[in-house]
Structure formats: C-alpha cells, structure tokens
Amino acid sequence: MSSNENHETMDHDLEKFPLLSYVLHQFNSDHHAPPSIAVQQTLAPSFPLLSDQQIISSLTQSIPTTITQTLSVLTSLGSRPDPLAVSSARSKIAEILQKESLSPEEAAKEAEIYTGVVRLEEVHDSYEKQLKDLEEELSRVYATAVESLLRSREEVNEEVVAVLKAAESGGVVERIDLSGQELKLLPEAFGKIVGLVSLNLSCNDLTFIPDAISKLKKLEELDVSSNSLESLPDSIGMLLNLRILNVTANNLTSLPESIGHCRSLVELDASFNNLASLPTNIGYGLQNLERLSIHLNKIRYFPTSIIEMRSLKYLDAHMNEIHGIPNSFGRLTRLEFLNLSSNFNNLMTVPDSITDLINLRELDLSNNQIQAIPDSFYRLKKLEKLNLDQNPLEIPSQEVAKQGAEAVIEFMRKRWAVIMAEEQQRIGVEAERHGDENGWVSWGSSMVTNLVSGVTQTIGFGGGSAVGGDKKPADSYFYHQI
C-alpha cells in the first residue's frame, strides 16, 4: 500500500479537527498526512508556537493509544449518512411504530433498514465526539505548555511581573511601556488589564500577539514595531477604540481583513514588512484613517476600497512594486502628502484624477517610469513640494521639472491654455466644414466646458482613457500640433 493510500485509510475527515490533525502528523508522519495549507493557516494565529519542540512533545504525549482504533473504525464505517436521509429514516421509523396492525417483531423488521441508517449516524456521532473531546484537550495542553515554557525560559522579566502584579492588585494601569525588554512571549494575562489605553511592545523578539489582546477594549495605542511578527491575530479587529497602530519592521506578509473593523484608527504604520497587498475591504472600514504608511513592502496594487478613506491626509507608499493607481484616486480630496516614489519600472502612469487632490501640498513621484503628467496638473494650486527626478519625462521636460512645483504648475497651465485654444480652433473649422454657422458655438462652448472640467480623455494626455481606448501623448492630435 502506498503512503498516500495509507494516509487516506487512517485519516478520517480530520479537517474538522485541525490541531489534532497537526499533532497526529507530528506523532507519526508515516500513518497520518499533514493538514492542508488552508488548515495550517487557520492554526497559526491561535497556536503560533506549534513548531516549538517542547510544546510538540507535550502535545504528542497527550495522544491516547486508542486514537488509531477510533480512526480505523470511522474509516471502516464509510461516509456519514446524508442529514436528509437520517431525518427521513427517523420519520419512517416513527410512522411504522404507530401502525397498530403490526406486532413489535413485525414493526422492528419493517423498520430495520431505516434503523440501520439512524444507528450508523449515532455511531459516527459517538466516535466523532471522541475526536472533538481530544481536540479540546490538546488545546488545554497547548496553553499549559506555553505557560510552562514562559516559566522555564524566564522570559517574563521583572518589568512584566511588576505590571501584572499591579493590575492584579486592583491598581489602575493605563499606559505600559515594555519596549526593548527582549520579550519573546506576551503572557495571556495581559488581556486582564482591561483599563489599558496605551501599550508599547516595540523592539522586542515577539513572534506573535496572543488573542487575549482583544480583551483590551479601551486600548487606543498599540506599538509592536521592530519585532519578529509574521501575522497579526484576527482578534485585533475587536479593538474598536484603537486609534494608533504601529506594526512597522516585522515579517508580516499580510494584514488580517478584520483590521477594517478598527473603525477608530487614525494612524496605521505597516511599513518595512513583506506585504504583497492590503486587505480588500480595508477602505470601507477605516474611513477615519488620516495617516497610512506602507512604504518598503512588496505591494503591487492598491485595493479599490482605498478611495473610501475619505479622511486620509498622508499616504506614503514608496519603495514598493506598485503597477498602477486606481482611476478614482482623486476622491481622496483631503490628501496633503503623497509619496509614490521608487516603484521603479512598475509605475509608468498616474491617472488624470490625481489632479482632483486639490489639498495636496507634497507629491513625490521620483524614481519611476513616468513619461507625462496629466494636462490638468495646473489644478494642484496648493502644491508646494514636487519631486519628479529619475523619470523619463517628456511632459514637462526634465529642465522644467527640476525647477519645482511652481514652475511645473505654471508650465502646465500655459500648456493647457494652448490646448484649449487649439481645440476651440478645431471646433470652429469642423463647424465651417459642415456649414453650421449658427449652431457650432453652443456645441463648441459645451465641448470647452467639458475640457475645463478635466475631461482630458478627449485629447488623450496624462494616462487617461479616451473613448475607444488609452492614448499616449504621442497619439494626441494636439501633441503633434503643439
């Protein structure tokens, strides 16, 4: 029998019991398959120290000798009966037992096939209850082993002990600073400090944050920067009063979707990690967010929901792999600072809607592959600092770009005036060609109004999409005329 066949024979549907599945594989990898990647991902937040040999040893020693027999019986029973079939069988049995014309023996014989279905369901229930009880027991063993690990390694230093004692004695503890204490584990007991408002755990060796953090309902500031975190617990979404979250300089590859439930967040710093993306719906929840720092990651695209962050004033996304910016980016009208520099070969255009950011004061687009900025760029009248260095710029020229924000805005304003004049002239020529001496003025005025409103797609500049597809500056009629 092959190894895979052996796994299938021995392992009943253990996806329902992820911890048991994991421990069984550690206990005997020849007879028990490893849990799926999806199951392992669900285990990581709740049992982050499963890879520790001391804890694994405690867990495997808790596996009863009868587990092999239990799994074997469940496998031999075959698939569990369909719930509808079981319900129907119970109804049939009740119906048969109510027939007065049948003796008890005759009723039992007639109901025999239905009784078999019900009995099979009951046997499945009985054996699966054993697995469920074992899963719960392993969870308890894990918790005990972690506490033992804390004590044996003396990783709860005097500062931590003092804080916990103060909380246990009834003292009000609102602010805790345990930065730079070489902490490797945060005791679950921290969840009992219910009055905590600010918690600084930066510059330690933490690899996970316990779910107990969700009990800190009054927490407003959490700093876990400069640790070794690979994930954040889903329970972080229960911190409804959290205003400032700093997770910079860790090993995070993603942020939990639940972070969108932290609706009080004003500042989020997730820079210097390994993030490949942001949660899909993050913008719908974080509508009070004012500062978002996600630089030094591997993010390729912004989620479309980012445009819902209507309070956002500061966005730093430099040193990523950003390939594009949502066309509706201009809805972030409160934005004052935007850094999209150093996305190198990935960022080639910026949407026309960026010129809707009328409160923008600082813009850094350096070290990208941008050839032209939108024609309506002159609308950014509050812009004070502009960096377009290290781009293959054609519009405006490199010389103009180096002169700073004021010079670029003035250049683009004059360029826009030329474009408008040329467009009006073209409209007049078209009207004369069609012999419409009286009607072209209203049509032309309407066209000009649309252009002034920023519908630059009509003439195809700035990376916008014209009707009929994207146009590069070189494709534009006015590009050739000017």
C-alpha positions in Angstrom: 0.0 0.0 0.0 1.4 3.4 -0.9 2.0 6.2 1.6 -0.9 8.3 0.2 -3.3 5.3 0.3 -2.2 4.7 3.9 -2.9 8.3 4.8 -6.4 8.1 3.3 -7.1 4.8 5.1 -6.0 6.1 8.5 -7.2 9.6 8.4 -10.9 10.2 8.8 -12.1 13.7 7.9 -9.7 15.5 10.3 -10.2 18.9 8.6 -12.8 19.5 11.4 -10.1 18.9 14.0 -7.1 21.0 12.8 -5.0 20.8 15.9 -5.5 17.0 16.2 -4.6 16.6 12.5 -1.3 18.6 13.0 -0.3 16.7 16.2 -1.1 13.3 14.7 1.2 14.0 11.7 4.0 15.1 14.2 3.3 11.9 16.2 3.5 9.5 13.2 4.1 11.1 9.8 4.1 7.6 8.1 0.4 7.0 9.1 -1.0 10.5 9.2 -1.0 13.0 6.4 -0.1 16.6 7.2 -3.0 19.1 7.4 -3.7 21.1 4.3 -2.1 24.5 3.8 -5.5 26.1 4.5 -5.8 24.3 7.8 -2.3 25.2 8.8 -3.1 28.9 8.1 -6.1 28.7 10.4 -3.9 27.2 13.2 -1.1 29.8 13.0 -2.9 32.7 14.7 -4.3 30.6 17.6 -1.3 28.3 18.1 1.8 30.3 17.0 4.3 28.2 19.0 3.3 24.8 17.5 6.8 24.4 15.9 8.5 24.6 19.3 9.8 21.1 20.1 9.0 21.3 23.8 5.4 22.1 23.1 5.1 19.4 20.3 6.5 16.9 22.8 3.8 17.8 25.3 1.1 17.5 22.7 2.2 14.2 21.2 2.4 12.6 24.6 -1.3 13.5 25.1 -2.4 11.4 22.2 -4.2 8.3 23.6 -3.2 4.8 22.3 -6.9 4.3 21.3 -6.8 7.0 18.6 -5.7 4.6 15.9 -8.6 2.3 16.6 -11.0 5.2 16.6 -9.8 6.5 13.2 -9.9 3.0 11.8 -13.5 2.4 12.9 -14.6 5.7 11.5 -12.9 4.9 8.2 -14.5 1.4 8.0 -17.9 2.9 8.7 -17.7 4.8 5.4 -19.3 8.1 4.6 -21.7 9.7 7.1 -25.3 9.4 6.1 -26.9 12.4 4.5 -28.8 14.5 7.1 -31.9 14.4 5.0 -31.7 10.6 4.8 -31.3 10.4 8.6 -34.3 12.7 9.1 -36.4 10.7 6.7 -35.4 7.4 8.3 -36.4 8.7 11.8 -39.8 9.8 10.4 -40.3 6.4 8.7 -39.5 4.5 12.0 -42.0 6.7 13.9 -44.6 6.0 11.2 -44.0 2.2 11.3 -44.2 2.1 15.1 -47.6 3.8 15.1 -49.1 1.1 12.9 -51.4 -0.9 15.3 -51.7 -3.7 12.8 -48.1 -4.7 13.2 -46.7 -6.7 16.1 -43.5 -5.4 17.7 -41.5 -8.0 15.9 -43.1 -7.2 12.5 -42.6 -3.4 13.1 -38.9 -4.0 14.0 -38.4 -6.0 10.8 -40.1 -3.4 8.6 -38.1 -0.6 10.2 -34.8 -2.5 10.1 -33.4 -0.7 7.0 -34.3 2.7 8.5 -32.9 1.8 11.9 -29.6 0.9 10.2 -29.3 4.4 8.8 -30.1 6.0 12.2 -27.7 3.7 14.0 -24.9 4.5 11.6 -25.4 8.2 12.3 -25.3 7.6 16.0 -22.1 5.6 15.8 -20.5 8.4 13.7 -21.6 10.9 16.4 -20.1 8.8 19.2 -16.7 8.4 17.6 -16.5 12.0 16.3 -17.3 13.2 19.9 -14.2 11.4 21.0 -12.2 13.3 18.4 -13.8 16.6 19.4 -13.0 16.0 23.1 -9.4 15.2 22.1 -9.2 18.4 20.1 -10.3 20.4 23.2 -7.9 18.5 25.4 -5.0 19.3 23.1 -5.9 23.0 23.2 -5.7 22.9 27.0 -2.4 21.0 26.9 -1.0 23.6 24.5 -2.0 26.5 26.8 -0.4 24.8 29.8 2.8 24.0 27.7 3.1 27.7 26.7 2.9 28.8 30.3 5.5 26.2 31.3 7.7 27.5 28.5 7.4 31.0 29.9 8.5 29.9 33.3 11.3 27.6 32.2 12.9 30.2 30.0 12.3 33.0 32.4 11.0 35.1 29.6 8.7 37.1 31.8 11.1 39.7 33.1 10.8 41.8 36.3 9.0 44.6 34.4 6.3 42.3 33.1 5.8 40.7 36.5 5.5 44.1 38.1 2.9 45.2 35.6 0.8 42.1 36.1 1.0 42.3 39.9 -0.1 45.9 39.8 -3.1 45.0 37.6 -4.0 42.0 39.8 -3.8 44.2 43.0 -6.6 46.3 41.6 -4.4 49.2 40.6 -5.4 51.2 37.5 -2.9 50.7 34.7 -3.5 52.8 31.6 -0.1 53.0 30.0 2.6 50.3 29.7 6.0 50.6 28.0 7.9 47.4 27.7 9.9 48.4 24.7 13.4 46.9 24.3 12.9 44.2 27.0 13.9 41.3 24.8 10.5 39.8 25.3 9.8 36.6 23.3 6.3 35.9 24.6 3.5 38.1 25.9 1.5 36.4 28.7 -2.2 35.9 28.1 -2.7 37.6 31.5 -2.2 41.0 29.7 -5.8 40.6 28.5 -6.9 41.1 32.1 -5.6 44.7 32.2 -8.9 46.0 30.9 -8.2 49.7 31.6 -5.2 49.8 29.4 -5.1 52.7 27.0 -1.6 52.6 25.6 0.7 49.5 25.1 4.3 49.8 23.7 5.9 46.4 22.9 8.3 47.7 20.3 11.9 46.5 19.9 11.4 43.0 21.3 11.6 39.5 19.9 7.9 38.7 19.8 6.8 36.2 17.1 3.1 36.5 17.8 0.5 38.6 19.6 -2.0 36.5 21.7 -5.7 36.6 21.0 -6.1 37.9 24.6 -5.2 41.3 23.2 -8.8 41.5 22.0 -10.0 41.9 25.7 -8.3 45.3 25.9 -11.4 47.1 24.9 -10.1 50.6 25.9 -6.8 50.3 24.1 -6.2 53.4 21.9 -2.4 53.0 21.1 -0.6 49.8 20.2 3.1 49.7 19.2 4.5 46.3 18.2 7.1 47.7 15.8 10.6 46.1 15.4 9.7 42.6 16.4 9.5 39.3 14.5 5.8 39.1 13.9 4.7 37.0 10.9 1.0 37.7 11.4 -1.5 39.7 13.4 -4.4 37.9 15.2 -7.8 38.2 13.6 -9.0 39.3 17.1 -7.3 42.6 16.6 -10.4 43.7 14.8 -12.2 43.7 18.2 -10.1 46.7 19.3 -12.8 49.2 18.4 -11.2 52.2 20.2 -7.8 51.7 18.7 -6.5 55.0 17.2 -2.9 54.3 16.5 -1.4 51.0 15.3 2.3 50.6 14.6 3.5 47.3 13.2 6.5 48.5 11.2 9.7 46.5 10.9 8.3 43.0 11.3 7.9 40.0 8.9 4.3 40.5 8.0 3.2 39.2 4.6 -0.4 40.3 5.0 -2.8 42.2 7.3 -6.0 40.5 8.6 -9.2 41.5 6.9 -10.6 42.2 10.4 -8.4 45.2 10.7 -11.1 47.0 8.8 -13.2 46.7 12.0 -10.9 49.1 13.8 -13.0 52.0 12.7 -11.4 54.4 15.2 -8.0 54.1 13.6 -6.4 57.4 12.8 -2.8 56.2 12.1 -1.6 52.9 10.7 2.1 52.3 10.1 2.8 48.9 8.4 6.0 49.9 6.6 9.1 47.8 6.3 7.4 44.4 6.1 6.8 41.9 3.3 3.2 42.9 2.5 2.2 41.9 -1.0 -1.2 43.6 -0.8 -3.6 45.3 1.6 -6.9 43.8 2.8 -9.5 44.0 0.0 -12.1 45.9 2.1 -9.8 48.0 4.3 -11.0 51.3 2.9 -14.7 50.6 3.8 -13.9 50.3 7.5 -11.0 52.7 8.0 -12.9 55.9 7.0 -11.4 57.9 9.9 -7.8 57.0 8.9 -5.6 60.1 8.4 -2.1 58.6 8.1 -1.2 55.4 6.2 2.4 54.4 5.9 3.0 51.3 3.8 6.5 52.0 2.3 9.2 49.4 2.0 6.9 46.5 1.2 6.1 44.5 -1.9 2.6 45.9 -2.7 1.7 45.7 -6.4 -1.8 47.3 -6.4 -3.9 49.4 -4.1 -7.3 47.8 -3.3 -10.1 49.8 -4.9 -11.6 50.4 -1.5 -8.7 52.7 -0.6 -10.7 55.6 -2.2 -13.2 55.2 0.6 -10.6 56.5 3.1 -12.1 60.0 2.9 -10.2 61.3 5.9 -6.8 60.3 4.6 -4.3 63.2 4.7 -0.9 61.3 4.5 -0.1 58.4 2.3 3.5 57.0 2.0 3.8 54.1 -0.4 7.4 54.5 -1.7 9.7 51.5 -2.3 7.0 49.0 -3.3 6.2 47.3 -6.6 3.1 49.4 -7.4 1.9 48.9 -11.0 -1.0 51.3 -11.1 -3.2 53.7 -9.3 -7.0 53.5 -9.2 -8.6 55.9 -11.7 -10.9 57.2 -8.9 -7.9 58.0 -6.7 -8.9 61.7 -6.9 -11.7 61.1 -4.4 -9.1 61.3 -1.6 -9.6 65.1 -1.6 -8.2 65.6 1.9 -4.9 64.2 0.9 -2.0 66.6 1.7 1.1 64.3 1.4 1.6 61.6 -1.2 4.8 59.6 -1.8 4.8 57.1 -4.6 8.5 57.3 -5.3 10.9 54.4 -6.1 8.4 51.9 -7.6 11.0 51.9 -10.4 10.0 50.0 -13.5 6.5 49.3 -12.3 4.8 52.7 -12.1 4.5 54.2 -15.6 1.5 56.5 -15.4 -0.6 58.5 -13.0 -4.4 58.9 -13.6 -5.9 62.3 -14.5 -7.9 62.1 -11.3 -4.8 62.8 -9.3 -5.4 66.5 -10.1 -8.6 66.3 -8.1 -6.4 66.2 -5.0 -6.9 69.9 -4.5 -5.4 70.0 -1.0 -2.2 68.2 -2.0 0.9 70.0 -0.7 3.7 67.5 -1.2 4.0 65.0 -4.1 6.9 62.7 -4.7 6.9 60.6 -8.0 10.6 60.2 -8.3 12.4 57.0 -9.4 9.6 55.7 -11.6 9.0 55.3 -15.4 6.6 58.2 -15.8 6.7 60.0 -19.2 4.0 62.6 -18.8 1.9 64.1 -16.0 -1.8 64.9 -16.6 -2.5 68.1 -18.6 -4.8 69.3 -15.8 -1.9 69.2 -13.3 -2.1 73.0 -13.0 -5.2 72.5 -10.8 -2.9 71.5 -7.9 -2.7 75.1 -6.7 -1.7 74.2 -3.1 1.3 72.1 -4.2 4.5 73.3 -2.5 6.9 70.4 -3.0 7.2 68.3 -6.1 9.8 65.7 -7.0 9.8 64.2 -10.5 13.5 63.2 -10.5 14.7 60.0 -12.2 11.8 59.6 -14.6 12.0 59.5 -18.5 9.9 62.7 -18.5 8.7 64.3 -21.8 5.9 66.4 -20.4 7.1 68.6 -18.7 10.7 68.5 -19.7 13.4 67.5 -17.2 14.6 71.1 -17.1 11.2 72.4 -16.1 10.6 69.6 -13.6 13.9 70.4 -11.8 12.6 73.9 -11.1 10.0 72.7 -8.7 6.3 72.7 -8.1 5.6 76.3 -9.0 7.4 76.1 -12.3 5.7 72.9 -13.3 2.3 74.2 -12.5 2.9 77.3 -14.5 4.2 75.3 -17.4 1.2 73.0 -17.4 -1.2 76.0 -17.1 0.2 77.6 -20.2 0.2 74.2 -22.0 -3.4 73.8 -21.1 -4.2 77.3 -22.5 -2.6 76.3 -25.8 -4.5 73.1 -25.9 -7.8 75.0 -25.2 -7.1 77.5 -28.0 -6.2 74.7 -30.4 -9.3 72.8 -29.5 -11.6 75.8 -30.0 -10.0 76.5 -33.4 -10.5 72.9 -34.4 -14.2 73.1 -33.4 -14.6 76.2 -35.5 -13.0 74.5 -38.5 -15.3 71.5 -38.1 -18.3 73.7 -37.8 -17.5 75.6 -41.0 -16.8 72.4 -42.8 -20.4 71.3 -42.0 -21.8 74.7 -42.9 -23.2 75.2 -39.4 -22.6 78.9 -39.0 -25.2 79.4 -36.2 -25.1 76.1 -34.3 -21.4 75.4 -33.7 -21.0 78.0 -31.0 -23.2 76.2 -28.4 -21.6 72.9 -29.3 -18.1 74.3 -29.1 -18.9 76.0 -25.8 -20.2 72.7 -24.4 -17.0 71.0 -25.5 -14.8 73.6 -24.0 -16.7 73.4 -20.7 -16.1 69.7 -20.6 -12.4 70.1 -21.2 -12.2 72.7 -18.4 -13.9 70.3 -16.1 -10.9 68.0 -16.6 -12.2 65.6 -19.2 -8.7 65.4 -20.7 -9.5 62.0 -22.1 -10.9 63.8 -25.2 -7.4 64.8 -26.2 -5.6 61.8 -24.8 -3.0 63.1 -22.3 -1.8 62.0 -18.8 -2.5 58.3 -18.9 -6.3 58.8 -19.1 -8.6 56.6 -21.1 -10.3 58.1 -24.1 -13.5 56.8 -25.6 -12.1 54.0 -27.7 -9.1 53.1 -25.5 -6.0 54.5 -23.8 -3.9 57.2 -25.7 -0.3 58.1 -25.1 0.7 61.7 -25.5 2.3 60.9 -28.9 -1.1 59.7 -30.2 -2.8 63.0 -29.5 -3.8 65.5 -32.2 -2.6 68.4 -30.1 0.6 66.6 -29.2 1.6 66.9 -32.9 0.1 70.4 -33.3 2.0 71.8 -30.3 
